[in-house]
């Protein structure tokens, strides 16, 4: 039998293999809305329990720290996170209201859970698809995309995982009185990332950020997805 014939005769069942032991108890207590199979739930809960031991589980903010640690595989990011102007309450309320979620890149959009909320997730790049505004003013496409969204920015959830220029653009609109409900700002890199997050923390809106050059899409997605999880958890009390 040729190699091609063997490939054709291979069934899906022969290729299926679990990558972790399935603990029914973990599966039963999993609250992650993105985990839809027993294996996914077991993996998520095992990781989450490790993160709880590393980070602690005393406050509502710890839940966001835990998810960021599991999404990055880096326990150190927990100490880099900053929560300003009661962002947990603001974020959960915005999720429950179905506020639009404006994100800087499609990777962030793809990572945000589709379950547990009625929020429209909008990648701002789609608002300046031909980069017309970006070219006109010589700015980045993500900054231009947020400027294009100025009429829906008020009361929205902003999630920026990549572009410092987008964070600056949003903060500029805040200076002009257009305020989102919350900014999740974790842009990553060596050019303006740390500075842009500092500007976000000083803005008069609720925010979740991290200090320094670290960050990225996984952290932004983790923050938003944890806000969604908390919004769906009746046992979570937010002051």
C-alpha positions, -999 to 999 in steps of 0.1 A, spaced: 0 0 0 14 34 -9 18 63 15 -11 81 -1 -33 51 3 -25 48 39 -34 85 44 -67 79 27 -75 49 49 -67 66 82 -98 74 101 -103 104 124 -108 80 153 -72 67 148 -59 102 151 -78 113 182 -57 114 214 -64 132 247 -36 153 259 -46 154 296 -63 133 321 -100 142 324 -110 149 360 -148 150 362 -146 173 392 -127 199 373 -150 196 343 -180 201 366 -167 233 381 -153 249 350 -167 284 344 -147 293 313 -172 301 286 -147 294 259 -141 258 270 -168 236 254 -153 201 257 -143 180 287 -107 181 276 -107 219 272 -124 223 306 -99 200 323 -69 218 308 -83 253 317 -92 244 353 -58 227 359 -40 258 347 -63 281 366 -57 262 399 -20 265 394 -24 302 388 -45 306 419 -16 292 440 9 315 423 -12 347 423 -36 342 452 -74 344 451 -83 371 476 -98 398 454 -118 402 422 -87 417 406 -69 384 414 -92 366 390 -79 388 361 -43 383 372 -49 346 372 -62 345 337 -34 367 325 -8 344 341 -24 313 324 -27 331 290 10 341 290 26 313 310 44 340 330 37 344 367 56 377 367 29 395 348 6 394 378 28 420 396 28 442 365 -9 447 364 -26 479 375 -63 486 381 -74 522 381 -108 538 389 -126 506 398 -124 490 363 -139 457 375 -172 472 383 -172 494 352 -162 465 329 -188 441 342 -215 467 340 -206 475 304 -206 438 295 -240 434 310 -253 464 291 -240 450 258 -216 478 251 -195 475 219 -160 461 224 -136 481 203 -102 463 196 -71 474 179 -63 442 158 -81 411 146 -61 388 168 -77 405 198 -112 402 182 -106 365 174 -96 357 210 -126 373 228 -152 347 237 -184 348 216 -204 334 245 -219 350 276 -225 385 263 -244 405 236 -216 429 229 -205 435 193 -168 431 189 -154 455 164 -119 456 151 -112 493 144 -90 484 114 -122 475 96 -135 511 100 -106 525 79 -102 495 57 -85 513 28 -63 532 53 -76 565 38 -76 584 71 -43 569 81 -26 580 49 -43 614 50 -28 623 84 3 600 83 -8 581 114 -10 543 122 -40 524 109 -50 515 145 -50 551 156 -70 560 125 -94 532 132 -102 544 167 -107 580 154 -132 566 129 -150 550 159 -153 583 179 -191 583 176 -194 549 193 -165 553 217 -186 568 245 -195 540 269 -177 513 250 -151 487 261 -118 494 246 -92 466 244 -58 473 230 -32 445 230 -8 456 203 -7 493 193 5 521 216 -6 546 190 -41 534 194 -39 540 232 -27 575 226 -55 582 201 -82 570 226 -67 591 254 -67 621 231 -104 616 225 -109 613 262 -93 647 266 -120 660 243 -148 646 265 -154 612 247 -151 586 274 -152 548 270 -166 528 299 -132 511 304 -99 507 287 -80 474 287 -46 486 276 -17 461 273 2 472 242 35 455 239 69 466 226 98 489 230 84 520 212 59 539 233 43 508 249 52 517 285 45 554 279 11 548 263 0 526 292 10 553 317 -11 578 298 -40 554 300 -36 551 338 -36 588 341 -68 592 321 -101 599 340 -116 565 331 -115 530 345 -86 510 332 -67 478 334 -31 480 322 3 466 328 35 485 334 66 484 312 72 469 278 54 436 283 18 429 274 3 419 241 -29 403 227 -30 374 251 -33 397 281 -59 420 265 -80 390 256 -76 375 290 -88 407 307 -119 410 286 -128 373 288 -124 374 326 -148 404 327 -173 383 307 -169 354 331 -174 375 361 -204 392 345 -219 357 342 -210 346 378 -238 354 402 -215 345 431 -190 373 423 -197 404 443 -181 437 431 -180 467 454 
